[in-house]
């Protein structure tokens, strides 16, 4: 399952989008993951300082 963003926790810092090798994340008010592009690599989950993005099970 693709990564999912907790919109209440996300501060739109952009760390996840910068690290994503698939360019599957865009950031405006909060980060948004394109499930069609997400490769489930987990880089974003490790990079997020607030743990606001997780891989769905």
C-alpha distance matrix in Angstrom:
0.0 3.8 6.7 8.7 12.5 15.1 17.6 20.5 20.2 19.4 22.8 21.8 23.2 21.2 20.5 16.8 17.8 20.5 18.6 15.6 16.7 14.8 16.5 13.4 14.7 17.9 20.0 22.6 23.1 19.7 16.8 14.5 11.4 11.4 8.1 10.4 11.4 8.7 8.9 6.9 10.5 10.9 14.2 13.8 13.2 16.3 18.3 18.1 21.4 20.6 17.2 16.1 12.6 10.0 6.6 5.2 6.1
3.8 0.0 3.8 6.5 10.0 13.1 15.3 18.4 18.0 16.7 19.8 18.4 19.8 17.6 17.2 13.4 14.1 17.0 15.4 12.3 13.7 11.8 13.0 9.8 10.9 14.1 16.3 19.0 19.8 16.4 13.3 11.1 7.7 8.2 5.5 8.4 8.7 5.7 7.1 5.5 9.1 9.2 11.9 10.9 11.1 14.4 15.7 15.4 19.0 18.3 15.3 13.9 10.2 8.6 5.9 6.1 8.7
6.7 3.8 0.0 3.8 6.8 10.0 12.4 15.4 14.5 13.2 16.3 15.2 16.5 14.7 14.1 10.5 11.8 14.8 13.3 10.9 13.3 12.1 12.6 9.6 9.4 12.5 14.0 16.8 17.3 13.7 10.6 9.2 6.6 8.8 7.6 11.0 10.5 7.2 8.9 6.5 9.0 7.7 9.9 8.1 7.9 11.5 12.6 11.8 15.3 14.6 11.6 10.1 6.4 5.3 4.1 5.8 9.3
8.7 6.5 3.8 0.0 3.8 6.7 9.0 12.0 11.7 10.8 14.3 13.8 15.7 14.6 14.7 11.5 12.9 16.2 15.4 13.4 16.2 15.0 14.8 11.5 10.4 12.5 13.2 15.4 15.1 11.5 9.2 8.0 6.8 9.6 9.0 12.8 12.9 10.2 12.5 10.3 12.7 10.9 12.7 10.1 9.4 13.2 13.9 12.0 15.0 13.4 10.8 8.3 5.5 5.5 6.1 6.3 10.1
12.5 10.0 6.8 3.8 0.0 3.8 5.7 8.7 8.3 7.1 10.6 10.4 12.6 12.1 12.7 10.1 11.8 15.1 15.0 13.7 17.1 16.3 15.2 12.4 10.0 11.3 10.9 12.7 11.9 8.2 6.7 6.8 7.5 11.0 11.6 15.2 14.9 12.5 15.1 13.1 14.8 12.5 13.4 10.0 9.5 13.0 12.9 10.2 12.8 10.8 9.1 5.7 4.4 6.6 8.9 9.7 13.4
15.1 13.1 10.0 6.7 3.8 0.0 3.8 5.5 5.5 6.1 9.9 11.0 13.3 13.9 14.5 12.7 14.7 17.8 17.8 17.0 20.5 20.0 18.8 16.1 13.5 14.2 13.0 14.1 12.2 8.9 8.9 9.8 11.1 14.5 15.0 18.7 18.7 16.3 18.7 16.3 18.0 15.2 16.1 12.7 11.4 14.6 14.5 11.3 12.8 9.9 8.6 5.1 6.1 8.2 11.0 11.4 14.6
17.6 15.3 12.4 9.0 5.7 3.8 0.0 3.8 5.5 5.2 8.2 9.2 12.3 13.2 14.8 13.4 14.7 18.0 18.7 18.0 21.6 20.9 19.0 16.4 13.4 13.1 11.3 11.4 9.0 6.2 7.7 8.9 11.4 14.7 15.9 19.4 19.5 17.6 20.5 18.7 20.4 17.8 18.3 14.6 14.0 17.1 16.3 12.8 14.1 11.3 11.2 7.5 8.9 11.6 14.3 14.5 18.0
20.5 18.4 15.4 12.0 8.7 5.5 3.8 0.0 3.8 5.9 8.2 10.6 13.3 15.1 16.5 15.8 17.5 20.4 21.1 20.9 24.6 24.2 22.4 20.0 16.9 16.4 14.1 13.8 10.7 8.8 10.8 12.6 15.1 18.5 19.6 23.2 23.1 21.1 23.8 21.7 23.1 20.1 20.5 16.9 15.8 18.4 17.6 13.9 14.2 10.8 11.4 8.2 10.8 13.4 16.5 16.7 19.9
20.2 18.0 14.5 11.7 8.3 5.5 5.5 3.8 0.0 3.8 6.4 9.3 11.1 13.1 13.8 13.4 15.7 18.2 18.6 19.0 22.7 22.9 21.3 19.3 16.0 16.0 13.7 14.1 11.5 9.0 10.4 12.8 15.0 18.6 19.8 23.3 22.7 20.3 22.6 20.3 21.1 17.9 18.0 14.4 13.1 15.2 14.4 10.6 10.5 7.1 8.1 5.4 8.8 11.7 15.2 16.2 19.3
19.4 16.7 13.2 10.8 7.1 6.1 5.2 5.9 3.8 0.0 3.8 5.6 7.8 9.5 10.6 10.4 12.2 14.7 15.6 16.0 19.8 19.9 17.9 16.2 12.8 12.5 10.0 10.7 8.7 5.8 7.0 10.0 12.4 16.1 17.8 21.1 20.1 18.0 20.6 18.7 19.4 16.4 16.0 12.2 11.9 14.1 12.5 8.9 9.5 7.2 8.4 5.4 7.8 11.4 14.7 16.2 19.7
22.8 19.8 16.3 14.3 10.6 9.9 8.2 8.2 6.4 3.8 0.0 3.8 5.5 8.4 10.2 11.1 12.5 14.4 16.0 17.0 20.8 21.2 18.8 17.7 14.0 12.9 9.6 9.7 7.7 6.3 8.2 11.8 14.6 18.1 20.4 23.4 22.1 20.4 22.9 21.4 21.7 18.8 17.7 14.0 14.2 15.8 13.4 10.0 9.9 8.4 10.8 8.6 11.1 14.8 18.1 19.9 23.4
21.8 18.4 15.2 13.8 10.4 11.0 9.2 10.6 9.3 5.6 3.8 0.0 3.8 5.4 8.2 9.0 9.5 11.5 13.7 14.3 18.0 18.3 15.5 14.7 10.9 9.4 6.0 6.7 6.0 4.6 5.7 9.5 12.3 15.6 18.3 20.9 19.4 18.1 20.8 19.9 20.1 17.8 16.3 12.7 13.9 15.5 12.8 10.1 11.0 10.5 12.2 9.9 11.1 14.9 17.7 19.7 23.3
23.2 19.8 16.5 15.7 12.6 13.3 12.3 13.3 11.1 7.8 5.5 3.8 0.0 3.8 5.7 8.1 8.9 9.7 11.9 13.6 17.1 18.2 15.6 15.5 12.0 10.9 8.0 9.5 9.6 8.3 8.4 12.1 14.3 17.5 20.1 22.5 20.4 18.9 21.2 20.2 19.7 17.3 15.2 11.9 13.4 14.1 10.8 8.7 9.1 9.8 12.0 10.8 12.0 15.7 18.5 21.1 24.6
21.2 17.6 14.7 14.6 12.1 13.9 13.2 15.1 13.1 9.5 8.4 5.4 3.8 0.0 3.8 5.5 5.2 6.2 8.8 10.1 13.6 14.5 11.8 12.2 8.8 8.1 6.2 8.9 10.3 8.7 7.2 10.3 11.9 14.8 17.5 19.6 17.2 15.9 18.1 17.7 17.1 15.2 12.9 9.8 12.2 13.1 9.8 8.7 10.4 11.7 12.8 11.6 11.6 14.9 17.2 19.9 23.4
20.5 17.2 14.1 14.7 12.7 14.5 14.8 16.5 13.8 10.6 10.2 8.2 5.7 3.8 0.0 3.8 5.5 5.2 6.4 8.7 12.1 13.9 12.0 12.7 9.9 10.6 9.5 12.6 13.7 11.5 9.5 12.3 13.0 15.9 18.1 20.1 17.4 15.6 17.1 16.2 15.0 12.9 10.0 7.5 9.9 9.9 6.3 6.2 8.1 10.4 11.2 11.1 10.8 13.7 15.9 19.1 22.3
16.8 13.4 10.5 11.5 10.1 12.7 13.4 15.8 13.4 10.4 11.1 9.0 8.1 5.5 3.8 0.0 3.8 5.5 5.3 6.1 9.9 11.1 9.6 9.6 7.1 8.9 8.9 12.5 13.8 10.9 7.9 9.8 9.7 12.6 14.5 16.6 14.0 11.9 13.5 12.6 11.8 9.8 7.5 4.4 7.4 8.6 6.0 6.0 9.3 10.8 10.3 9.7 8.3 10.8 12.5 15.7 19.0
17.8 14.1 11.8 12.9 11.8 14.7 14.7 17.5 15.7 12.2 12.5 9.5 8.9 5.2 5.5 3.8 0.0 3.8 5.6 5.3 8.7 9.3 6.8 7.4 4.9 6.1 7.1 10.8 13.1 10.8 7.7 9.0 8.9 11.1 13.7 15.2 12.4 11.3 13.3 13.5 13.0 12.0 9.7 7.3 10.7 12.0 9.5 9.7 12.7 14.1 13.9 12.7 11.1 13.6 14.7 17.5 20.9
20.5 17.0 14.8 16.2 15.1 17.8 18.0 20.4 18.2 14.7 14.4 11.5 9.7 6.2 5.2 5.5 3.8 0.0 3.8 5.8 8.3 10.2 8.1 10.1 8.5 9.4 9.9 13.4 15.8 13.9 11.1 12.8 12.6 14.5 16.9 18.0 14.7 13.7 15.0 15.4 13.9 13.1 10.0 8.6 12.2 12.3 9.3 10.5 13.1 15.3 15.5 15.1 13.7 16.0 17.2 20.4 23.5
18.6 15.4 13.3 15.4 15.0 17.8 18.7 21.1 18.6 15.6 16.0 13.7 11.9 8.8 6.4 5.3 5.6 3.8 0.0 3.8 6.2 9.0 8.4 10.1 9.4 11.5 12.5 16.2 18.2 15.8 12.6 13.9 12.8 14.7 16.3 17.4 14.1 12.4 12.8 12.8 10.7 10.0 6.5 6.3 9.9 9.5 7.2 9.6 12.5 15.0 14.3 14.6 12.7 14.3 15.0 18.5 21.3
15.6 12.3 10.9 13.4 13.7 17.0 18.0 20.9 19.0 16.0 17.0 14.3 13.6 10.1 8.7 6.1 5.3 5.8 3.8 0.0 3.8 5.5 5.4 6.7 7.0 9.9 12.0 15.8 18.0 15.3 11.7 11.9 10.0 11.3 12.8 13.7 10.2 8.6 9.4 9.9 8.5 8.7 6.3 6.1 9.8 10.7 9.4 11.1 14.6 16.3 15.1 14.7 12.1 13.2 13.1 16.3 19.1
16.7 13.7 13.3 16.2 17.1 20.5 21.6 24.6 22.7 19.8 20.8 18.0 17.1 13.6 12.1 9.9 8.7 8.3 6.2 3.8 0.0 3.8 5.7 7.9 9.6 12.5 15.1 18.8 21.3 18.8 15.2 14.9 12.5 12.8 13.8 13.7 10.0 9.1 8.7 10.4 8.6 10.2 8.1 9.3 12.7 13.1 12.3 14.6 18.0 20.0 18.5 18.4 15.5 16.0 15.2 18.3 20.6
14.8 11.8 12.1 15.0 16.3 20.0 20.9 24.2 22.9 19.9 21.2 18.3 18.2 14.5 13.9 11.1 9.3 10.2 9.0 5.5 3.8 0.0 3.8 5.2 8.2 11.2 14.4 17.9 20.6 18.2 14.5 13.2 10.5 9.8 10.8 10.2 6.4 6.4 6.9 9.5 9.1 11.1 10.2 10.6 13.9 15.2 14.6 16.2 19.9 21.2 19.5 18.7 15.6 16.0 14.8 17.2 19.6
16.5 13.0 12.6 14.8 15.2 18.8 19.0 22.4 21.3 17.9 18.8 15.5 15.6 11.8 12.0 9.6 6.8 8.1 8.4 5.4 5.7 3.8 0.0 3.8 5.7 7.8 11.1 14.5 17.5 15.5 12.0 11.0 9.1 8.8 11.1 10.9 7.4 8.0 9.9 11.9 11.8 12.9 11.5 10.7 14.3 15.8 14.4 15.4 18.9 20.2 19.1 17.8 15.1 16.3 15.9 18.2 21.2
13.4 9.8 9.6 11.5 12.4 16.1 16.4 20.0 19.3 16.2 17.7 14.7 15.5 12.2 12.7 9.6 7.4 10.1 10.1 6.7 7.9 5.2 3.8 0.0 3.8 6.8 10.3 13.6 16.1 13.7 10.1 8.2 5.6 5.1 7.5 8.0 5.1 5.3 8.3 10.0 11.1 11.9 11.4 10.1 13.1 15.4 14.5 14.8 18.5 19.1 17.6 15.8 12.9 13.9 13.2 15.1 18.2
14.7 10.9 9.4 10.4 10.0 13.5 13.4 16.9 16.0 12.8 14.0 10.9 12.0 8.8 9.9 7.1 4.9 8.5 9.4 7.0 9.6 8.2 5.7 3.8 0.0 3.8 6.7 10.1 12.5 10.1 6.5 5.5 4.6 6.3 9.2 10.8 8.6 8.1 11.2 11.8 12.6 12.3 11.4 9.0 11.9 14.3 12.8 12.4 15.8 16.2 15.2 13.2 10.8 12.8 13.2 15.2 18.7
17.9 14.1 12.5 12.5 11.3 14.2 13.1 16.4 16.0 12.5 12.9 9.4 10.9 8.1 10.6 8.9 6.1 9.4 11.5 9.9 12.5 11.2 7.8 6.8 3.8 0.0 3.8 6.8 9.8 8.3 5.7 5.3 6.7 8.1 11.7 13.1 11.4 11.6 14.8 15.5 16.4 15.8 14.7 11.9 14.6 17.0 14.9 13.9 16.8 17.0 16.8 14.4 12.8 15.4 16.3 18.1 21.7
20.0 16.3 14.0 13.2 10.9 13.0 11.3 14.1 13.7 10.0 9.6 6.0 8.0 6.2 9.5 8.9 7.1 9.9 12.5 12.0 15.1 14.4 11.1 10.3 6.7 3.8 0.0 3.8 6.5 5.5 4.3 6.2 8.9 11.2 14.6 16.5 14.9 14.6 17.8 17.9 18.6 17.3 15.9 12.6 14.9 17.1 14.6 12.9 15.2 15.1 15.7 13.0 12.5 15.8 17.5 19.3 23.0
22.6 19.0 16.8 15.4 12.7 14.1 11.4 13.8 14.1 10.7 9.7 6.7 9.5 8.9 12.6 12.5 10.8 13.4 16.2 15.8 18.8 17.9 14.5 13.6 10.1 6.8 3.8 0.0 3.8 5.3 6.5 8.1 11.5 13.5 16.9 18.8 17.8 17.8 21.2 21.3 22.2 20.8 19.5 16.1 18.1 20.3 17.8 15.7 17.4 16.8 17.8 14.9 15.0 18.4 20.3 21.6 25.4
23.1 19.8 17.3 15.1 11.9 12.2 9.0 10.7 11.5 8.7 7.7 6.0 9.6 10.3 13.7 13.8 13.1 15.8 18.2 18.0 21.3 20.6 17.5 16.1 12.5 9.8 6.5 3.8 0.0 3.8 7.0 9.1 12.9 15.4 18.3 20.8 20.1 19.6 23.0 22.5 23.6 21.7 20.8 17.1 18.4 20.7 18.3 15.6 16.7 15.5 16.8 13.6 14.5 18.0 20.3 21.4 25.1
19.7 16.4 13.7 11.5 8.2 8.9 6.2 8.8 9.0 5.8 6.3 4.6 8.3 8.7 11.5 10.9 10.8 13.9 15.8 15.3 18.8 18.2 15.5 13.7 10.1 8.3 5.5 5.3 3.8 0.0 3.8 6.5 10.0 13.0 15.6 18.4 17.7 16.7 19.9 19.1 20.2 18.1 17.5 13.7 14.7 17.3 15.3 12.4 14.0 12.6 13.4 10.1 10.7 14.2 16.6 17.8 21.5
16.8 13.3 10.6 9.2 6.7 8.9 7.7 10.8 10.4 7.0 8.2 5.7 8.4 7.2 9.5 7.9 7.7 11.1 12.6 11.7 15.2 14.5 12.0 10.1 6.5 5.7 4.3 6.5 7.0 3.8 0.0 3.8 6.7 10.0 12.6 15.3 14.2 13.0 16.2 15.5 16.6 14.8 14.1 10.5 12.0 14.7 12.9 10.6 13.2 12.4 12.3 9.3 8.7 11.9 13.9 15.4 19.2
14.5 11.1 9.2 8.0 6.8 9.8 8.9 12.6 12.8 10.0 11.8 9.5 12.1 10.3 12.3 9.8 9.0 12.8 13.9 11.9 14.9 13.2 11.0 8.2 5.5 5.3 6.2 8.1 9.1 6.5 3.8 0.0 3.8 6.6 9.3 12.0 11.5 10.8 14.3 14.1 15.8 14.7 14.8 11.5 13.1 16.3 15.0 13.2 16.2 15.3 14.5 11.3 9.7 12.1 13.1 14.0 17.8
11.4 7.7 6.6 6.8 7.5 11.1 11.4 15.1 15.0 12.4 14.6 12.3 14.3 11.9 13.0 9.7 8.9 12.6 12.8 10.0 12.5 10.5 9.1 5.6 4.6 6.7 8.9 11.5 12.9 10.0 6.7 3.8 0.0 3.8 5.9 8.7 8.1 7.0 10.6 10.6 12.7 12.2 12.7 10.1 11.8 15.1 14.5 13.5 16.9 16.4 14.7 12.2 9.4 10.8 10.7 11.8 15.4
11.4 8.2 8.8 9.6 11.0 14.5 14.7 18.5 18.6 16.1 18.1 15.6 17.5 14.8 15.9 12.6 11.1 14.5 14.7 11.3 12.8 9.8 8.8 5.1 6.3 8.1 11.2 13.5 15.4 13.0 10.0 6.6 3.8 0.0 3.8 5.4 5.5 6.1 9.9 11.1 13.5 14.0 14.7 12.8 14.8 18.0 17.5 16.9 20.5 20.1 18.4 15.9 13.0 13.7 12.8 13.4 16.5
8.1 5.5 7.6 9.0 11.6 15.0 15.9 19.6 19.8 17.8 20.4 18.3 20.1 17.5 18.1 14.5 13.7 16.9 16.3 12.8 13.8 10.8 11.1 7.5 9.2 11.7 14.6 16.9 18.3 15.6 12.6 9.3 5.9 3.8 0.0 3.8 5.4 5.1 8.3 9.2 12.4 13.2 14.8 13.5 14.8 18.1 18.5 18.0 21.7 21.1 18.7 16.5 13.2 12.9 11.1 11.0 13.6
10.4 8.4 11.0 12.8 15.2 18.7 19.4 23.2 23.3 21.1 23.4 20.9 22.5 19.6 20.1 16.6 15.2 18.0 17.4 13.7 13.7 10.2 10.9 8.0 10.8 13.1 16.5 18.8 20.8 18.4 15.3 12.0 8.7 5.4 3.8 0.0 3.8 5.9 8.4 10.6 13.5 15.2 16.5 15.8 17.6 20.5 20.8 20.8 24.6 24.4 22.1 20.0 16.7 16.3 14.2 14.2 16.4
11.4 8.7 10.5 12.9 14.9 18.7 19.5 23.1 22.7 20.1 22.1 19.4 20.4 17.2 17.4 14.0 12.4 14.7 14.1 10.2 10.0 6.4 7.4 5.1 8.6 11.4 14.9 17.8 20.1 17.7 14.2 11.5 8.1 5.5 5.4 3.8 0.0 3.8 6.3 9.1 11.1 13.1 13.8 13.3 15.7 18.2 18.2 18.7 22.5 22.8 20.7 19.1 15.6 15.6 13.7 14.8 17.2
8.7 5.7 7.2 10.2 12.5 16.3 17.6 21.1 20.3 18.0 20.4 18.1 18.9 15.9 15.6 11.9 11.3 13.7 12.4 8.6 9.1 6.4 8.0 5.3 8.1 11.6 14.6 17.8 19.6 16.7 13.0 10.8 7.0 6.1 5.1 5.9 3.8 0.0 3.8 5.6 7.9 9.5 10.7 10.3 12.2 14.8 15.3 15.8 19.7 19.9 17.5 16.2 12.5 12.1 10.1 11.6 14.0
8.9 7.1 8.9 12.5 15.1 18.7 20.5 23.8 22.6 20.6 22.9 20.8 21.2 18.1 17.1 13.5 13.3 15.0 12.8 9.4 8.7 6.9 9.9 8.3 11.2 14.8 17.8 21.2 23.0 19.9 16.2 14.3 10.6 9.9 8.3 8.4 6.3 3.8 0.0 3.8 5.5 8.4 9.9 10.9 12.5 14.5 15.6 16.9 20.6 21.3 18.5 17.9 14.2 13.0 10.4 12.2 13.8
6.9 5.5 6.5 10.3 13.1 16.3 18.7 21.7 20.3 18.7 21.4 19.9 20.2 17.7 16.2 12.6 13.5 15.4 12.8 9.9 10.4 9.5 11.9 10.0 11.8 15.5 17.9 21.3 22.5 19.1 15.5 14.1 10.6 11.1 9.2 10.6 9.1 5.6 3.8 0.0 3.8 5.5 8.3 9.1 9.7 11.9 13.7 14.7 18.3 18.7 15.6 15.3 11.6 9.7 6.9 9.1 10.6
10.5 9.1 9.0 12.7 14.8 18.0 20.4 23.1 21.1 19.4 21.7 20.1 19.7 17.1 15.0 11.8 13.0 13.9 10.7 8.5 8.6 9.1 11.8 11.1 12.6 16.4 18.6 22.2 23.6 20.2 16.6 15.8 12.7 13.5 12.4 13.5 11.1 7.9 5.5 3.8 0.0 3.8 5.7 8.0 8.9 10.0 11.8 13.7 17.2 18.3 15.4 15.9 12.4 10.9 8.8 11.8 13.2
10.9 9.2 7.7 10.9 12.5 15.2 17.8 20.1 17.9 16.4 18.8 17.8 17.3 15.2 12.9 9.8 12.0 13.1 10.0 8.7 10.2 11.1 12.9 11.9 12.3 15.8 17.3 20.8 21.7 18.1 14.8 14.7 12.2 14.0 13.2 15.2 13.1 9.5 8.4 5.5 3.8 0.0 3.8 5.4 5.3 6.5 8.8 10.4 13.7 14.7 11.7 12.5 9.3 7.8 6.8 10.4 12.2
14.2 11.9 9.9 12.7 13.4 16.1 18.3 20.5 18.0 16.0 17.7 16.3 15.2 12.9 10.0 7.5 9.7 10.0 6.5 6.3 8.1 10.2 11.5 11.4 11.4 14.7 15.9 19.5 20.8 17.5 14.1 14.8 12.7 14.7 14.8 16.5 13.8 10.7 9.9 8.3 5.7 3.8 0.0 3.8 5.5 5.3 6.2 8.8 12.1 13.9 11.8 12.8 10.1 10.0 10.0 13.7 15.9
13.8 10.9 8.1 10.1 10.0 12.7 14.6 16.9 14.4 12.2 14.0 12.7 11.9 9.8 7.5 4.4 7.3 8.6 6.3 6.1 9.3 10.6 10.7 10.1 9.0 11.9 12.6 16.1 17.1 13.7 10.5 11.5 10.1 12.8 13.5 15.8 13.3 10.3 10.9 9.1 8.0 5.4 3.8 0.0 3.8 5.4 5.0 6.1 9.8 11.1 9.2 9.5 6.9 8.0 9.1 12.6 15.5
13.2 11.1 7.9 9.4 9.5 11.4 14.0 15.8 13.1 11.9 14.2 13.9 13.4 12.2 9.9 7.4 10.7 12.2 9.9 9.8 12.7 13.9 14.3 13.1 11.9 14.6 14.9 18.1 18.4 14.7 12.0 13.1 11.8 14.8 14.8 17.6 15.7 12.2 12.5 9.7 8.9 5.3 5.5 3.8 0.0 3.8 5.5 5.6 8.8 9.4 6.5 7.7 5.3 5.4 7.2 10.8 13.4
16.3 14.4 11.5 13.2 13.0 14.6 17.1 18.4 15.2 14.1 15.8 15.5 14.1 13.1 9.9 8.6 12.0 12.3 9.5 10.7 13.1 15.2 15.8 15.4 14.3 17.0 17.1 20.3 20.7 17.3 14.7 16.3 15.1 18.0 18.1 20.5 18.2 14.8 14.5 11.9 10.0 6.5 5.3 5.4 3.8 0.0 3.8 5.8 8.1 9.9 7.8 10.2 8.8 8.9 10.5 14.1 16.2
18.3 15.7 12.6 13.9 12.9 14.5 16.3 17.6 14.4 12.5 13.4 12.8 10.8 9.8 6.3 6.0 9.5 9.3 7.2 9.4 12.3 14.6 14.4 14.5 12.8 14.9 14.6 17.8 18.3 15.3 12.9 15.0 14.5 17.5 18.5 20.8 18.2 15.3 15.6 13.7 11.8 8.8 6.2 5.0 5.5 3.8 0.0 3.8 6.2 8.9 8.2 10.0 9.2 10.7 12.7 16.3 18.9
18.1 15.4 11.8 12.0 10.2 11.3 12.8 13.9 10.6 8.9 10.0 10.1 8.7 8.7 6.2 6.0 9.7 10.5 9.6 11.1 14.6 16.2 15.4 14.8 12.4 13.9 12.9 15.7 15.6 12.4 10.6 13.2 13.5 16.9 18.0 20.8 18.7 15.8 16.9 14.7 13.7 10.4 8.8 6.1 5.6 5.8 3.8 0.0 3.8 5.5 5.3 6.5 6.8 9.2 12.2 15.3 18.3
21.4 19.0 15.3 15.0 12.8 12.8 14.1 14.2 10.5 9.5 9.9 11.0 9.1 10.4 8.1 9.3 12.7 13.1 12.5 14.6 18.0 19.9 18.9 18.5 15.8 16.8 15.2 17.4 16.7 14.0 13.2 16.2 16.9 20.5 21.7 24.6 22.5 19.7 20.6 18.3 17.2 13.7 12.1 9.8 8.8 8.1 6.2 3.8 0.0 3.8 5.8 7.9 9.6 12.0 15.2 18.2 20.9
20.6 18.3 14.6 13.4 10.8 9.9 11.3 10.8 7.1 7.2 8.4 10.5 9.8 11.7 10.4 10.8 14.1 15.3 15.0 16.3 20.0 21.2 20.2 19.1 16.2 17.0 15.1 16.8 15.5 12.6 12.4 15.3 16.4 20.1 21.1 24.4 22.8 19.9 21.3 18.7 18.3 14.7 13.9 11.1 9.4 9.9 8.9 5.5 3.8 0.0 3.8 5.3 8.2 10.7 14.4 16.7 19.5
17.2 15.3 11.6 10.8 9.1 8.6 11.2 11.4 8.1 8.4 10.8 12.2 12.0 12.8 11.2 10.3 13.9 15.5 14.3 15.1 18.5 19.5 19.1 17.6 15.2 16.8 15.7 17.8 16.8 13.4 12.3 14.5 14.7 18.4 18.7 22.1 20.7 17.5 18.5 15.6 15.4 11.7 11.8 9.2 6.5 7.8 8.2 5.3 5.8 3.8 0.0 3.8 5.6 7.2 10.8 13.2 15.8
16.1 13.9 10.1 8.3 5.7 5.1 7.5 8.2 5.4 5.4 8.6 9.9 10.8 11.6 11.1 9.7 12.7 15.1 14.6 14.7 18.4 18.7 17.8 15.8 13.2 14.4 13.0 14.9 13.6 10.1 9.3 11.3 12.2 15.9 16.5 20.0 19.1 16.2 17.9 15.3 15.9 12.5 12.8 9.5 7.7 10.2 10.0 6.5 7.9 5.3 3.8 0.0 3.8 6.7 10.4 12.2 15.4
12.6 10.2 6.4 5.5 4.4 6.1 8.9 10.8 8.8 7.8 11.1 11.1 12.0 11.6 10.8 8.3 11.1 13.7 12.7 12.1 15.5 15.6 15.1 12.9 10.8 12.8 12.5 15.0 14.5 10.7 8.7 9.7 9.4 13.0 13.2 16.7 15.6 12.5 14.2 11.6 12.4 9.3 10.1 6.9 5.3 8.8 9.2 6.8 9.6 8.2 5.6 3.8 0.0 3.8 7.1 9.3 12.7
10.0 8.6 5.3 5.5 6.6 8.2 11.6 13.4 11.7 11.4 14.8 14.9 15.7 14.9 13.7 10.8 13.6 16.0 14.3 13.2 16.0 16.0 16.3 13.9 12.8 15.4 15.8 18.4 18.0 14.2 11.9 12.1 10.8 13.7 12.9 16.3 15.6 12.1 13.0 9.7 10.9 7.8 10.0 8.0 5.4 8.9 10.7 9.2 12.0 10.7 7.2 6.7 3.8 0.0 3.8 6.2 9.2
6.6 5.9 4.1 6.1 8.9 11.0 14.3 16.5 15.2 14.7 18.1 17.7 18.5 17.2 15.9 12.5 14.7 17.2 15.0 13.1 15.2 14.8 15.9 13.2 13.2 16.3 17.5 20.3 20.3 16.6 13.9 13.1 10.7 12.8 11.1 14.2 13.7 10.1 10.4 6.9 8.8 6.8 10.0 9.1 7.2 10.5 12.7 12.2 15.2 14.4 10.8 10.4 7.1 3.8 0.0 3.8 6.5
5.2 6.1 5.8 6.3 9.7 11.4 14.5 16.7 16.2 16.2 19.9 19.7 21.1 19.9 19.1 15.7 17.5 20.4 18.5 16.3 18.3 17.2 18.2 15.1 15.2 18.1 19.3 21.6 21.4 17.8 15.4 14.0 11.8 13.4 11.0 14.2 14.8 11.6 12.2 9.1 11.8 10.4 13.7 12.6 10.8 14.1 16.3 15.3 18.2 16.7 13.2 12.2 9.3 6.2 3.8 0.0 3.8
6.1 8.7 9.3 10.1 13.4 14.6 18.0 19.9 19.3 19.7 23.4 23.3 24.6 23.4 22.3 19.0 20.9 23.5 21.3 19.1 20.6 19.6 21.2 18.2 18.7 21.7 23.0 25.4 25.1 21.5 19.2 17.8 15.4 16.5 13.6 16.4 17.2 14.0 13.8 10.6 13.2 12.2 15.9 15.5 13.4 16.2 18.9 18.3 20.9 19.5 15.8 15.4 12.7 9.2 6.5 3.8 0.0
